[in-house]
């Protein structure tokens, strides 16, 4: 059977890894300038040589925001979505335009490679008003003083979100989306969200007389050992080297990958060594095996060769379809990756939406569109069309969502992880950290490398990247 995996997600990761190698050096040479008024469409330029930077317009005060009239502005939004996501975003923009009392219009543009084109546009003085990007990319724009901190609009008495609207959003949406530097201020607002979770075969657990998916690593190791069947070619866990999974694993052991005081990488911490040592022990005792990639791990899970697999909830529809067409269907579900902390630790994936510096009118018009996107009605439209997780707590109570969860109970399990989503750091070079973690775990998988040694080497490489 040909395995299925979420192509957009893994393609985005690959593009992010490629961009990360070059964007940091470029960012250090760029300066930002802004334009005044309802500006024409920004032009992405391939290079940024010879640009004369202008002084950016100061951020508006609460009083000045109230006096701004955004009527008739055209907001330029850049993204890198494809397929259903791109189509849904365009549909939503048209719906907003029809509802906008200020007659604000939205011009949506696909850009690839998005990050380098945004950097070039910032340098040329014609950035988009809104960009949907990764936290790492927003951090690079912030280094250029190109990002408008959303708090000044979120809490505004006239244009902001009401207290009950803020309370309805999960904390990571407003407070934990792309926390920047030592200030730990959010650079954007979480928009397109998936999480890392543990996929498990519920029927197989029942055969092992296990009542619930393992919540601790000791339980996980024990169950993986009991699931191993050499004659039948079955394992407890199919591990595909992946930085996001290992990040979640380390966080669940109370570890961090970036030191809060220095904002420097810390890939060889005690928790990181413990996580990779557990992985090596599982591989050595036969409880786990190293899959070549995520699609192979998914295929073996669907074929019931592996009891557990870790991955993104973005792949839930692909898993569901693949299990449905197998000859021996089985019950499956997802749960948090095992943890030692008081509560589960859940790593977010996806994008944040941010406002870039332009004029006060353009910035306010941009915020009006973002505020509209955050309402439950728009939230559920995006979630159901793209399989992202809802941002509002109340979205899960709407009839459309209830019907979807009834037909797709694993999605409902994913929604239960939302209270435990941890903030994602906005650090230039963050994609490189994930690449180095994946490479370290691949060395452990394929070469039985010493965890402390490979992590020390990864730490040294990360330090070089962060020091550029």
C-alpha positions as CSV (number, residue, x, y, z in Angstrom):
1,X,0.0,0.0,0.0
2,X,1.3,3.4,-0.9
3,X,1.6,5.5,2.3
4,X,0.1,8.9,2.6
5,X,1.5,11.9,4.4
6,X,0.7,15.6,4.6
7,X,2.8,17.0,1.7
8,X,2.4,20.7,2.4
9,X,3.6,20.4,6.0
10,X,6.8,18.5,5.2
11,X,7.5,20.6,2.1
12,X,7.2,23.7,4.3
13,X,9.6,22.3,6.7
14,X,12.1,21.6,4.0
15,X,11.8,25.1,2.5
16,X,12.2,26.5,6.0
17,X,15.4,24.6,6.6
18,X,16.8,25.8,3.3
19,X,15.9,29.4,4.0
20,X,17.4,29.3,7.5
21,X,20.9,28.7,6.2
22,X,20.9,31.9,4.3
23,X,18.5,34.4,5.9
24,X,20.3,35.2,9.1
25,X,23.4,36.6,7.3
26,X,21.1,38.6,5.0
27,X,19.0,39.9,7.8
28,X,22.0,41.5,9.5
29,X,22.6,43.7,6.4
30,X,19.1,44.9,6.0
31,X,17.4,48.1,7.3
32,X,13.7,48.8,7.4
33,X,11.7,51.7,6.1
34,X,8.0,52.3,5.9
35,X,5.6,54.1,3.7
36,X,2.8,56.5,4.6
37,X,-0.9,56.2,3.6
38,X,-2.8,53.5,1.8
39,X,0.1,52.3,-0.3
40,X,0.1,50.6,-3.7
41,X,0.9,46.9,-3.9
42,X,4.4,46.1,-2.5
43,X,6.9,44.8,-5.0
44,X,9.1,41.8,-4.1
45,X,12.6,42.5,-5.5
46,X,15.2,39.8,-5.9
47,X,18.0,41.9,-4.4
48,X,18.2,44.8,-2.0
49,X,21.4,46.6,-3.1
50,X,21.4,50.4,-3.2
51,X,18.4,50.9,-1.0
52,X,18.2,54.2,1.0
53,X,16.4,53.4,4.2
54,X,13.9,55.8,5.7
55,X,12.9,56.3,9.3
56,X,9.9,54.1,10.2
57,X,6.8,55.8,11.4
58,X,6.4,55.6,15.2
59,X,3.9,53.0,16.5
60,X,0.6,54.7,17.2
61,X,-0.5,55.4,20.7
62,X,-3.9,54.2,22.0
63,X,-5.3,57.7,21.5
64,X,-3.9,58.1,18.0
65,X,-5.3,54.7,16.9
66,X,-8.8,55.9,17.8
67,X,-8.4,58.9,15.6
68,X,-7.2,56.9,12.5
69,X,-9.7,56.3,9.7
70,X,-8.8,53.2,7.7
71,X,-11.7,53.6,5.3
72,X,-10.9,52.5,1.8
73,X,-7.4,51.0,2.5
74,X,-6.2,48.0,0.6
75,X,-4.3,45.6,2.8
76,X,-1.6,43.5,1.1
77,X,-1.1,40.0,2.6
78,X,1.7,37.6,1.6
79,X,1.7,33.9,2.3
80,X,3.1,30.6,1.0
81,X,0.0,28.4,1.3
82,X,-1.0,26.2,-1.6
83,X,-4.0,24.0,-2.4
84,X,-7.0,24.2,0.0
85,X,-5.3,26.6,2.3
86,X,-4.7,29.2,-0.4
87,X,-8.2,28.8,-1.8
88,X,-9.8,29.1,1.7
89,X,-7.8,32.2,2.5
90,X,-8.9,33.9,-0.7
91,X,-12.5,33.0,0.0
92,X,-12.3,34.5,3.5
93,X,-10.8,37.7,2.2
94,X,-13.7,38.2,-0.1
95,X,-16.1,37.5,2.7
96,X,-14.3,40.1,4.9
97,X,-14.5,42.7,2.2
98,X,-18.3,42.2,1.9
99,X,-18.7,42.7,5.6
100,X,-16.2,45.5,6.2
101,X,-17.8,48.7,7.4
102,X,-14.7,50.6,6.5
103,X,-14.6,49.1,3.0
104,X,-11.2,47.7,3.6
105,X,-10.1,45.4,0.8
106,X,-7.5,42.5,0.9
107,X,-5.0,41.8,-1.8
108,X,-3.6,38.3,-1.2
109,X,-0.4,37.2,-2.9
110,X,1.4,33.8,-3.0
111,X,5.1,34.2,-2.7
112,X,7.8,31.5,-2.9
113,X,10.3,31.6,-1.5
114,X,8.3,33.8,0.9
115,X,11.0,34.6,3.4
116,X,13.6,35.9,1.1
117,X,11.1,38.0,-0.8
118,X,9.7,39.6,2.4
119,X,13.3,40.4,3.4
120,X,13.9,42.0,0.1
121,X,10.7,43.9,0.2
122,X,11.5,45.2,3.7
123,X,14.9,46.4,2.5
124,X,13.3,48.1,-0.6
125,X,10.8,49.9,1.7
126,X,7.7,48.2,0.3
127,X,6.8,45.3,2.7
128,X,3.4,43.7,2.7
129,X,1.0,44.9,5.4
130,X,0.4,41.3,6.7
131,X,2.6,38.2,6.4
132,X,1.8,34.7,7.4
133,X,5.1,33.0,8.3
134,X,7.0,31.0,10.9
135,X,8.0,32.4,14.2
136,X,11.7,32.2,13.2
137,X,11.0,34.3,10.1
138,X,9.1,36.9,12.2
139,X,12.1,37.1,14.5
140,X,14.3,38.1,11.6
141,X,11.8,40.7,10.5
142,X,11.7,42.0,14.1
143,X,15.5,42.4,14.0
144,X,14.9,44.9,11.2
145,X,12.3,46.7,13.3
146,X,9.7,45.7,10.7
147,X,7.1,44.0,13.0
148,X,4.3,45.7,14.7
149,X,3.7,44.2,18.2
150,X,0.1,43.1,18.2
151,X,-0.6,43.9,21.8
152,X,-1.3,47.6,21.1
153,X,-4.2,46.6,18.9
154,X,-5.4,43.5,20.8
155,X,-6.1,45.5,23.9
156,X,-7.3,48.7,22.3
157,X,-10.6,50.0,23.8
158,X,-12.2,50.7,20.4
159,X,-10.7,48.3,17.9
160,X,-9.3,45.6,20.1
161,X,-10.8,42.3,21.3
162,X,-13.2,42.4,24.1
163,X,-12.3,40.7,27.4
164,X,-14.6,37.7,26.7
165,X,-13.2,37.4,23.1
166,X,-9.6,37.3,24.5
167,X,-10.7,34.7,27.1
168,X,-12.2,32.5,24.4
169,X,-8.9,32.2,22.5
170,X,-6.5,29.6,23.8
171,X,-3.6,31.4,25.6
172,X,-1.0,30.3,23.0
173,X,-2.9,32.2,20.3
174,X,-2.3,35.7,21.7
175,X,0.2,35.3,24.6
176,X,2.4,32.5,23.2
177,X,2.6,33.1,19.5
178,X,6.3,33.7,18.6
179,X,7.7,35.0,21.9
180,X,10.6,37.3,21.0
181,X,13.9,37.6,22.7
182,X,14.4,38.5,26.4
183,X,11.2,40.6,26.4
184,X,9.2,37.5,25.5
185,X,6.7,39.7,23.7
186,X,4.6,38.0,21.0
187,X,5.4,39.1,17.5
188,X,2.2,37.8,15.9
189,X,-1.0,35.9,16.5
190,X,-1.2,32.1,16.0
191,X,-3.3,31.4,12.9
192,X,-2.7,28.0,11.2
193,X,-2.0,25.5,14.0
194,X,-1.2,21.8,14.3
195,X,0.5,20.0,17.2
196,X,2.8,17.0,17.7
197,X,1.1,14.0,19.2
198,X,1.4,10.3,19.8
199,X,-0.6,8.1,17.4
200,X,-1.5,4.7,18.9
201,X,-3.4,1.5,17.9
202,X,-6.1,1.2,20.5
203,X,-7.0,-2.4,19.6
204,X,-3.4,-3.4,20.0
205,X,-3.3,-1.8,23.4
206,X,-6.4,-3.8,24.4
207,X,-4.8,-7.0,23.3
208,X,-1.8,-6.1,25.6
209,X,-4.3,-5.5,28.4
210,X,-3.3,-1.9,28.6
211,X,-6.2,0.4,29.6
212,X,-4.8,3.7,28.4
213,X,-2.0,5.1,26.2
214,X,1.2,5.4,28.2
215,X,1.6,8.8,30.0
216,X,5.2,8.4,31.2
217,X,8.4,7.3,29.5
218,X,8.7,4.3,31.8
219,X,5.2,3.1,30.8
220,X,6.0,3.8,27.1
221,X,9.2,1.8,27.2
222,X,7.5,-1.1,28.9
223,X,4.6,-1.2,26.4
224,X,6.9,-1.0,23.5
225,X,8.8,-4.0,24.8
226,X,5.6,-6.0,25.3
227,X,4.5,-5.2,21.7
228,X,7.7,-6.5,20.1
229,X,7.1,-9.6,18.1
230,X,10.3,-10.7,16.2
231,X,8.5,-13.5,14.4
232,X,5.6,-11.3,13.3
233,X,7.8,-8.4,12.4
234,X,6.2,-6.0,14.9
235,X,7.6,-3.2,17.0
236,X,6.3,-0.9,19.7
237,X,7.5,2.3,18.0
238,X,8.4,3.5,14.6
239,X,10.8,6.5,15.0
240,X,11.4,8.8,12.1
241,X,14.2,11.3,12.8
242,X,12.5,14.6,13.3
243,X,13.5,17.7,15.2
244,X,9.9,18.7,16.2
245,X,9.2,15.3,17.8
246,X,12.5,15.4,19.7
247,X,11.8,19.0,20.8
248,X,8.5,17.8,22.3
249,X,10.2,14.8,23.9
250,X,12.9,17.0,25.5
251,X,10.3,19.5,26.8
252,X,8.3,16.7,28.4
253,X,11.5,15.9,30.3
254,X,11.5,19.5,31.7
255,X,14.2,20.5,29.2
256,X,14.7,23.6,27.0
257,X,16.5,24.1,23.8
258,X,17.2,27.8,24.1
259,X,18.4,29.4,27.3
260,X,16.0,32.0,28.5
261,X,18.7,34.4,29.8
262,X,21.0,34.3,26.8
263,X,18.7,33.2,24.0
264,X,21.4,30.8,23.0
265,X,20.9,27.2,22.0
266,X,21.3,24.4,24.6
267,X,21.0,21.2,22.7
268,X,23.2,19.1,25.0
269,X,21.2,19.6,28.2
270,X,20.6,16.8,30.7
271,X,17.0,16.5,29.4
272,X,18.1,16.3,25.7
273,X,20.7,13.6,26.6
274,X,18.0,11.7,28.6
275,X,15.5,11.8,25.7
276,X,18.0,10.6,23.1
277,X,19.4,7.9,25.5
278,X,15.8,6.6,25.9
279,X,15.6,6.5,22.2
280,X,18.8,4.5,21.9
281,X,17.8,2.1,24.6
282,X,14.5,1.4,22.8
283,X,16.4,0.8,19.6
284,X,18.8,-1.5,21.2
285,X,16.3,-3.6,23.0
286,X,14.1,-4.0,20.0
287,X,11.1,-2.0,21.3
288,X,11.6,0.6,18.5
289,X,13.1,0.8,15.0
290,X,14.4,3.7,13.0
291,X,12.1,4.5,10.0
292,X,13.7,6.1,7.0
293,X,11.2,8.9,7.0
294,X,7.7,10.0,8.3
295,X,5.8,8.4,5.4
296,X,7.4,5.0,6.1
297,X,6.6,5.3,9.8
298,X,3.0,6.1,8.9
299,X,2.8,3.2,6.5
300,X,4.0,0.8,9.1
301,X,1.6,2.1,11.7
302,X,-1.3,1.7,9.2
303,X,-0.1,-1.9,8.4
304,X,0.0,-2.6,12.2
305,X,3.7,-3.2,12.2
306,X,4.2,-0.5,14.8
307,X,2.0,0.2,17.9
308,X,3.1,3.9,18.2
309,X,4.1,6.7,15.9
310,X,4.7,10.4,16.7
311,X,3.7,13.1,14.2
312,X,1.7,16.2,13.3
313,X,-2.0,16.3,13.7
314,X,-2.0,17.8,10.2
315,X,-1.7,14.2,9.0
316,X,-4.9,13.0,10.8
317,X,-7.0,12.9,7.5
318,X,-4.3,10.9,5.8
319,X,-4.1,8.4,8.6
320,X,-7.8,8.1,8.7
321,X,-8.1,7.5,5.0
322,X,-5.2,5.0,5.0
323,X,-6.7,3.0,7.9
324,X,-10.1,2.9,6.3
325,X,-8.8,1.3,3.1
326,X,-6.8,-1.4,4.8
327,X,-8.0,-5.0,4.8
328,X,-7.9,-5.2,8.6
329,X,-9.3,-2.0,10.0
330,X,-8.5,-1.1,13.6
331,X,-9.4,1.5,16.2
332,X,-6.7,4.2,16.6
333,X,-6.4,7.5,18.4
334,X,-3.9,10.1,19.5
335,X,-2.6,11.3,22.9
336,X,0.1,13.5,24.3
337,X,3.7,12.4,23.9
338,X,4.8,10.9,27.3
339,X,6.0,13.5,29.8
340,X,7.4,13.9,33.3
341,X,6.0,17.4,33.8
342,X,2.9,18.2,35.8
343,X,0.9,18.5,32.6
344,X,1.5,17.3,29.0
345,X,3.8,19.4,26.9
346,X,2.6,20.0,23.4
347,X,4.6,21.5,20.6
348,X,2.8,23.8,18.1
349,X,3.4,23.6,14.4
350,X,2.2,26.0,11.7
351,X,2.2,29.7,11.2
352,X,1.6,33.0,12.8
353,X,0.0,36.1,11.2
354,X,1.8,39.4,11.8
355,X,1.5,43.1,10.9
356,X,4.5,44.8,9.3
357,X,5.3,48.5,9.7
358,X,3.8,50.7,7.1
359,X,1.5,53.7,7.8
360,X,-0.8,53.9,10.8
361,X,-3.8,53.6,8.5
362,X,-2.5,50.5,6.8
363,X,-1.6,48.9,10.1
364,X,-5.1,49.5,11.6
365,X,-6.7,48.2,8.4
366,X,-4.5,45.1,8.6
367,X,-5.5,44.5,12.3
368,X,-9.2,44.8,11.4
369,X,-8.8,41.8,9.0
370,X,-6.8,39.8,11.6
371,X,-9.4,40.5,14.3
372,X,-12.1,39.3,11.9
373,X,-10.2,36.1,11.2
374,X,-10.1,35.3,15.0
375,X,-13.8,35.2,15.4
376,X,-15.3,31.7,15.9
377,X,-17.2,31.8,12.6
378,X,-14.0,32.3,10.6
379,X,-12.0,30.1,13.0
380,X,-14.2,27.1,12.3
381,X,-14.2,27.8,8.5
382,X,-10.4,27.7,8.4
383,X,-10.2,24.6,10.7
384,X,-12.7,22.5,8.8
385,X,-11.3,23.4,5.4
386,X,-7.6,23.0,6.2
387,X,-7.6,20.5,9.2
388,X,-5.9,23.0,11.4
389,X,-7.0,23.1,15.0
390,X,-9.5,25.7,16.3
391,X,-8.1,28.8,18.0
392,X,-11.3,29.6,20.0
393,X,-12.5,27.4,22.9
394,X,-16.1,28.0,21.8
395,X,-15.5,26.8,18.2
396,X,-15.6,23.2,19.4
397,X,-19.2,23.7,20.6
398,X,-20.5,24.9,17.2
399,X,-22.8,22.4,15.4
400,X,-20.5,22.1,12.4
401,X,-17.5,21.3,14.6
402,X,-19.4,18.9,16.7
403,X,-20.5,17.0,13.6
404,X,-17.0,16.9,12.3
405,X,-15.6,15.6,15.6
406,X,-18.3,12.9,15.7
407,X,-17.1,11.6,12.3
408,X,-13.4,12.2,13.2
409,X,-13.0,11.4,16.9
410,X,-9.1,11.7,16.6
411,X,-9.6,15.3,15.7
412,X,-11.5,15.7,18.9
413,X,-8.6,14.1,20.8
414,X,-6.3,16.7,19.1
415,X,-8.5,19.5,20.4
416,X,-8.1,18.2,23.9
417,X,-4.4,18.9,23.6
418,X,-4.9,22.6,23.0
419,X,-4.8,23.7,26.7
420,X,-1.2,22.3,26.9
421,X,0.3,24.0,23.9
422,X,3.6,25.7,24.9
423,X,4.8,29.0,23.4
424,X,7.1,28.7,20.4
425,X,10.3,30.8,20.6
426,X,10.9,33.4,17.9
427,X,14.6,32.9,17.4
428,X,16.5,33.3,14.1
429,X,18.1,30.0,13.3
430,X,15.3,27.9,15.0
431,X,14.8,25.7,11.9
432,X,18.5,24.9,12.1
433,X,18.0,23.7,15.6
434,X,15.4,21.2,14.4
435,X,17.6,20.1,11.6
436,X,20.5,19.5,14.0
437,X,18.2,17.5,16.4
438,X,17.0,15.4,13.5
439,X,20.5,14.7,12.3
440,X,21.6,13.8,15.9
441,X,18.8,11.3,16.3
442,X,19.5,9.9,12.8
443,X,23.1,9.2,13.9
444,X,21.7,7.4,17.0
445,X,19.3,5.4,14.9
446,X,21.6,4.4,12.1
447,X,25.0,4.4,13.8
448,X,24.2,3.7,17.4
449,X,26.0,6.9,18.2
450,X,26.6,8.1,21.7
451,X,23.8,10.6,22.6
452,X,26.0,13.0,24.6
453,X,28.6,13.1,21.8
454,X,26.2,13.8,18.9
455,X,24.3,16.4,21.0
456,X,27.5,18.2,21.9
457,X,28.4,18.4,18.3
458,X,24.9,19.6,17.4
459,X,25.2,22.2,20.2
460,X,28.5,23.5,18.8
461,X,27.0,23.8,15.3
462,X,24.0,25.6,16.6
463,X,26.2,28.1,18.5
464,X,28.0,28.9,15.3
465,X,24.7,29.6,13.5
466,X,23.3,31.7,16.4
467,X,26.5,33.8,16.6
468,X,26.4,35.0,13.0
